[in-house]
């Protein structure tokens, strides 16, 4: 069988804990104040779930802010996941124009960059398109990002896809990194993320665990 030369298909196109890095860009109070494409609670839940996933699978993760003295510190929930990391505070709107960010990625040796940012149309689109031009593969986490309107978010996502970026959700990434349930060392952490950040899936998981761990009385079984 002839192997496809398309780098976006096939087993090697999937993300693994060893082949990617994560950039979390500008999840700050000012950006949340202008968020209108999603509700803030959803984006906070999703980006925290994304950060927990990266931490669980040891994906190198960089936190960065823009003018934090005006726009506020990065979400405390994100900082708590990486307590020893001081976010890179930029003046560049385009994160990829800051040499500290580019040099950090280069030092990891990874060519696949996962990004999530506020706002999608500016703080995600600019570095995604720029990094693609520098030869990196860019993956944009659409549900851990958001724009000042639904149209702004959607047009930015379309623009990035046209430039070559690959869209995904944080849940897709979680499954892609886990890949095999025989990788038992990460299952307890995965379970915690499901319960804490995956909504109804987490609720169903707890219910399933209760069924597995607790005998069901015979009189409760419908006839």
The 8 nearest C-alpha neighbors of each residue, nearest first, counted from 0:
[[1, 2, 3, 4, 9, 10, 5, 8],
 [2, 0, 3, 4, 5, 9, 8, 6],
 [3, 1, 0, 4, 9, 5, 8, 6],
 [4, 2, 5, 1, 8, 9, 6, 0],
 [3, 5, 6, 2, 8, 7, 1, 9],
 [4, 6, 3, 7, 8, 9, 12, 2],
 [7, 5, 8, 12, 4, 9, 11, 3],
 [6, 8, 12, 5, 9, 13, 11, 165],
 [9, 7, 12, 6, 5, 10, 11, 3],
 [10, 8, 12, 11, 7, 13, 3, 6],
 [9, 11, 12, 13, 8, 14, 7, 6],
 [10, 12, 13, 9, 8, 6, 14, 7],
 [13, 11, 7, 8, 10, 9, 6, 14],
 [14, 12, 11, 10, 15, 175, 9, 8],
 [13, 15, 175, 176, 18, 12, 19, 16],
 [14, 16, 176, 17, 18, 13, 19, 175],
 [17, 15, 58, 56, 176, 18, 57, 19],
 [16, 18, 15, 19, 58, 14, 57, 109],
 [17, 19, 15, 109, 16, 111, 14, 110],
 [20, 18, 111, 109, 112, 17, 16, 58],
 [19, 21, 59, 112, 58, 60, 113, 111],
 [20, 22, 60, 113, 114, 112, 59, 61],
 [21, 23, 114, 61, 60, 24, 113, 62],
 [24, 22, 62, 115, 116, 114, 61, 63],
 [23, 25, 116, 63, 26, 64, 22, 115],
 [26, 24, 64, 27, 117, 116, 63, 65],
 [25, 27, 73, 117, 24, 74, 116, 30],
 [26, 28, 73, 25, 30, 71, 29, 72],
 [29, 27, 31, 30, 71, 32, 70, 26],
 [30, 28, 70, 32, 31, 27, 71, 33],
 [31, 29, 32, 33, 28, 27, 117, 34],
 [30, 32, 34, 28, 33, 29, 27, 39],
 [33, 31, 29, 30, 34, 28, 35, 39],
 [34, 32, 31, 30, 147, 35, 29, 146],
 [33, 35, 147, 31, 146, 32, 36, 145],
 [36, 34, 148, 147, 37, 146, 33, 149],
 [35, 37, 149, 148, 146, 145, 147, 34],
 [38, 36, 35, 39, 145, 34, 42, 41],
 [37, 39, 40, 41, 42, 35, 36, 34],
 [38, 40, 42, 41, 43, 37, 31, 34],
 [39, 41, 43, 42, 38, 44, 37, 45],
 [40, 42, 44, 39, 43, 38, 45, 37],
 [41, 43, 45, 143, 39, 44, 40, 46],
 [44, 42, 40, 46, 41, 45, 47, 39],
 [45, 43, 41, 47, 42, 46, 196, 40],
 [46, 44, 48, 42, 143, 47, 43, 49],
 [45, 47, 143, 49, 48, 43, 44, 42],
 [48, 46, 50, 49, 44, 45, 77, 43],
 [49, 47, 45, 51, 46, 50, 196, 44],
 [48, 50, 46, 52, 47, 169, 51, 45],
 [51, 49, 47, 53, 52, 48, 46, 54],
 [50, 52, 54, 48, 49, 53, 55, 47],
 [53, 51, 49, 55, 50, 54, 48, 173],
 [54, 52, 58, 50, 56, 55, 51, 57],
 [53, 55, 57, 51, 52, 56, 50, 58],
 [56, 54, 52, 53, 57, 51, 188, 185],
 [55, 57, 53, 54, 58, 16, 52, 176],
 [58, 56, 54, 55, 53, 59, 16, 17],
 [57, 59, 53, 16, 56, 20, 60, 54],
 [60, 58, 20, 57, 21, 61, 53, 19],
 [61, 59, 21, 22, 20, 58, 62, 53],
 [60, 62, 22, 23, 21, 63, 59, 86],
 [63, 61, 86, 23, 22, 24, 87, 60],
 [62, 64, 87, 86, 24, 88, 25, 23],
 [65, 63, 25, 88, 67, 24, 89, 87],
 [64, 66, 89, 88, 67, 90, 25, 92],
 [67, 65, 68, 69, 70, 90, 89, 88],
 [66, 68, 71, 70, 69, 72, 65, 64],
 [67, 69, 66, 71, 70, 72, 65, 88],
 [70, 68, 67, 66, 71, 29, 65, 72],
 [71, 69, 67, 29, 66, 68, 28, 27],
 [70, 72, 67, 28, 27, 69, 68, 73],
 [73, 71, 67, 27, 74, 70, 28, 64],
 [72, 74, 27, 26, 75, 64, 71, 25],
 [75, 73, 76, 77, 27, 26, 78, 72],
 [74, 76, 78, 77, 79, 73, 72, 80],
 [75, 77, 79, 74, 78, 47, 80, 73],
 [78, 76, 80, 79, 74, 75, 47, 50],
 [77, 79, 75, 81, 80, 82, 76, 74],
 [78, 80, 82, 76, 77, 81, 75, 74],
 [81, 79, 77, 78, 82, 76, 51, 50],
 [80, 82, 78, 79, 84, 83, 77, 54],
 [83, 81, 79, 78, 84, 80, 85, 77],
 [84, 82, 81, 85, 78, 79, 80, 86],
 [85, 83, 82, 81, 86, 78, 62, 61],
 [84, 86, 87, 83, 62, 82, 78, 63],
 [87, 85, 62, 63, 88, 84, 64, 61],
 [86, 88, 63, 64, 89, 85, 62, 100],
 [87, 89, 64, 65, 63, 86, 66, 67],
 [90, 88, 65, 91, 64, 66, 87, 97],
 [89, 91, 65, 66, 92, 88, 97, 93],
 [92, 90, 93, 89, 94, 97, 96, 65],
 [91, 93, 94, 90, 122, 65, 89, 121],
 [92, 94, 91, 125, 126, 95, 96, 122],
 [93, 95, 96, 126, 97, 92, 91, 100],
 [96, 94, 126, 97, 93, 101, 100, 129],
 [97, 95, 94, 93, 98, 91, 101, 126],
 [96, 98, 95, 99, 94, 100, 91, 101],
 [99, 97, 101, 100, 102, 96, 95, 103],
 [98, 100, 102, 97, 101, 103, 87, 104],
 [101, 99, 103, 98, 102, 97, 104, 95],
 [102, 100, 98, 104, 103, 99, 95, 105],
 [101, 103, 105, 99, 104, 100, 98, 106],
 [102, 104, 100, 106, 101, 105, 99, 107],
 [105, 103, 101, 107, 106, 102, 100, 109],
 [104, 106, 102, 108, 107, 103, 101, 109],
 [105, 107, 103, 104, 108, 102, 109, 101],
 [108, 106, 104, 109, 105, 103, 59, 20],
 [107, 109, 105, 106, 110, 104, 18, 19],
 [110, 108, 107, 19, 111, 18, 20, 104],
 [109, 111, 135, 136, 112, 108, 19, 18],
 [110, 112, 19, 136, 109, 137, 135, 18],
 [113, 111, 137, 20, 19, 21, 138, 136],
 [112, 114, 138, 21, 139, 137, 20, 22],
 [115, 113, 22, 139, 21, 23, 140, 138],
 [116, 114, 140, 144, 23, 143, 139, 24],
 [117, 115, 24, 144, 123, 118, 25, 122],
 [118, 116, 119, 144, 145, 25, 26, 122],
 [117, 119, 146, 122, 145, 121, 120, 116],
 [120, 118, 123, 146, 145, 117, 152, 121],
 [119, 121, 155, 124, 118, 152, 151, 146],
 [122, 120, 124, 123, 119, 118, 125, 92],
 [121, 123, 118, 116, 124, 117, 119, 125],
 [124, 122, 119, 116, 121, 125, 126, 127],
 [125, 123, 127, 121, 120, 126, 122, 128],
 [124, 126, 93, 128, 127, 123, 121, 122],
 [127, 125, 95, 129, 93, 128, 94, 124],
 [128, 126, 124, 130, 129, 125, 123, 131],
 [127, 129, 131, 125, 126, 130, 124, 159],
 [128, 130, 126, 132, 131, 127, 125, 133],
 [131, 129, 133, 132, 127, 128, 135, 126],
 [132, 130, 135, 128, 134, 133, 129, 136],
 [131, 133, 129, 130, 134, 128, 135, 127],
 [134, 132, 130, 131, 135, 129, 128, 136],
 [133, 135, 131, 132, 130, 136, 110, 129],
 [136, 134, 131, 110, 130, 133, 111, 137],
 [135, 137, 111, 110, 112, 131, 134, 138],
 [138, 136, 112, 164, 113, 111, 135, 127],
 [137, 139, 113, 165, 164, 166, 112, 114],
 [140, 138, 166, 114, 141, 113, 115, 167],
 [141, 139, 168, 167, 115, 143, 142, 169],
 [140, 142, 144, 143, 168, 139, 167, 166],
 [141, 143, 144, 168, 140, 42, 45, 169],
 [144, 142, 46, 42, 45, 141, 140, 115],
 [145, 143, 116, 141, 115, 142, 117, 119],
 [144, 146, 119, 118, 117, 36, 152, 37],
 [147, 145, 118, 152, 119, 148, 36, 34],
 [146, 148, 34, 35, 33, 36, 151, 118],
 [149, 147, 36, 35, 151, 146, 150, 152],
 [148, 150, 36, 152, 151, 153, 35, 146],
 [149, 151, 153, 148, 152, 154, 36, 146],
 [150, 152, 148, 154, 149, 153, 146, 120],
 [153, 151, 146, 149, 155, 150, 119, 154],
 [152, 154, 156, 150, 155, 151, 149, 157],
 [155, 153, 157, 151, 156, 152, 150, 158],
 [154, 156, 120, 158, 152, 153, 157, 151],
 [155, 157, 153, 159, 158, 154, 160, 152],
 [158, 156, 154, 160, 155, 159, 161, 153],
 [157, 159, 155, 161, 156, 160, 154, 162],
 [158, 160, 162, 156, 164, 161, 157, 155],
 [159, 161, 164, 163, 157, 162, 158, 156],
 [162, 160, 158, 159, 163, 157, 164, 156],
 [161, 163, 159, 160, 164, 158, 128, 131],
 [164, 162, 160, 161, 159, 165, 131, 137],
 [165, 163, 160, 137, 159, 138, 162, 166],
 [164, 166, 138, 139, 160, 137, 163, 167],
 [167, 165, 139, 138, 140, 141, 164, 168],
 [166, 168, 140, 139, 171, 141, 165, 169],
 [169, 167, 140, 171, 170, 142, 141, 172],
 [168, 170, 172, 49, 171, 140, 173, 45],
 [171, 169, 173, 172, 168, 174, 49, 197],
 [172, 170, 168, 174, 169, 173, 175, 167],
 [171, 173, 175, 169, 170, 174, 176, 168],
 [174, 172, 170, 176, 171, 175, 52, 177],
 [173, 175, 177, 171, 172, 176, 178, 170],
 [174, 176, 172, 178, 173, 177, 171, 14],
 [175, 177, 15, 173, 178, 174, 16, 172],
 [176, 178, 174, 175, 179, 173, 180, 182],
 [179, 177, 175, 176, 174, 180, 182, 15],
 [178, 180, 181, 182, 177, 183, 176, 174],
 [181, 179, 182, 183, 178, 177, 186, 185],
 [180, 182, 179, 183, 184, 178, 186, 177],
 [183, 181, 180, 179, 184, 185, 177, 186],
 [182, 184, 186, 181, 185, 180, 187, 179],
 [183, 185, 182, 186, 187, 188, 181, 180],
 [186, 184, 188, 183, 187, 189, 182, 55],
 [185, 187, 189, 183, 188, 184, 190, 182],
 [188, 186, 190, 189, 185, 191, 184, 183],
 [189, 187, 191, 190, 185, 186, 192, 55],
 [190, 188, 186, 192, 191, 187, 185, 193],
 [189, 191, 193, 187, 188, 192, 186, 194],
 [190, 192, 188, 194, 189, 193, 195, 187],
 [191, 193, 195, 189, 190, 194, 196, 188],
 [194, 192, 201, 197, 190, 191, 196, 195],
 [193, 195, 201, 191, 192, 196, 197, 190],
 [194, 196, 192, 193, 191, 197, 201, 198],
 [195, 197, 193, 192, 48, 198, 194, 44],
 [198, 196, 193, 201, 200, 194, 195, 199],
 [197, 199, 201, 200, 196, 202, 194, 193],
 [200, 198, 202, 201, 203, 197, 204, 194],
 [201, 199, 203, 202, 198, 197, 204, 193],
 [200, 202, 194, 193, 204, 199, 197, 203],
 [201, 203, 199, 205, 204, 200, 206, 194],
 [204, 202, 206, 200, 201, 205, 199, 207],
 [203, 205, 201, 207, 206, 202, 200, 208],
 [206, 204, 208, 202, 207, 203, 209, 201],
 [205, 207, 203, 209, 204, 208, 202, 210],
 [208, 206, 204, 210, 209, 205, 203, 211],
 [209, 207, 205, 211, 210, 206, 212, 204],
 [208, 210, 206, 212, 207, 211, 213, 205],
 [211, 209, 207, 208, 213, 212, 206, 214],
 [212, 210, 208, 209, 213, 207, 214, 206],
 [211, 213, 209, 210, 208, 214, 207, 215],
 [212, 214, 210, 209, 211, 215, 208, 216],
 [215, 213, 216, 212, 210, 211, 209, 217],
 [214, 216, 217, 213, 219, 210, 220, 218],
 [217, 215, 218, 219, 214, 220, 213, 221],
 [216, 218, 219, 220, 215, 221, 214, 222],
 [217, 219, 216, 220, 221, 215, 222, 214],
 [220, 218, 217, 216, 221, 215, 222, 214],
 [219, 221, 218, 217, 222, 216, 215, 214],
 [222, 220, 219, 218, 217, 216, 215, 214],
 [221, 220, 219, 218, 217, 216, 215, 214]]
